[in-house]
């Protein structure tokens, strides 16, 4: 059971890492867009995008199951044209973790961009610096701490994701059984030794991530 726990940990790390990567290119741009652009219904959109933070993971998993399953409109398209099935795969677990953790990246990112003083951008614009250069040379360096803290939090949350992952990816040892699911299975089997090891490993990783996030944000993780 020792090897089983480590295999589940490595799968969890892979799923969490992939979800962070996806949120880096999805949640961060959306956070910047809502922070800097005047969009009709912006606050309603903000509320909608924050829903995964308060909605039960099993409900999110059910929505994904309906959407990505064989009879779902996305699942049908993927199966028919690309021969791709995401249900009961580790890729499906990545999608579930990405959606569950999306608000943990989106909210700090939006706040981080909103706290950047516009005067710096205006001064750079007067000097003839392009908008792209302003973003990478001024805005991003001033906002990166909040963004990175959000990414760290999403990694920790994805590492321990259970409900949505179980609904979408199931519990297939060596394939879709993440560490949190392995803990559940070990408890159900009465294997306290394996459960204790997995819980300790997961707790240590989460504590380290939270410690780093607090250091980066000056003990202000949630905005």
Secondary structure, DSSP 8 states (H G I E B T S, - for coil): -HHHHHHHHHHHHHHHHHHHHHHHHHHHHHHHHHHHS--TTHHHHHHHHHHHHHS-HHHHHHHHHHHHSTTSHHHHHHHHHH----TTSHHHHHHHHHHHHHHHHHHHHHHHHHTS-HHHHHHHHHTT--HHHHIIIIIHHHHHHHHHHHHHHHHHHHHT--HHHHHHH---TTTT--HHHHHHHHHHHT-HHHHHHHHHHHHHHHHHHHHHHHHHHTS----
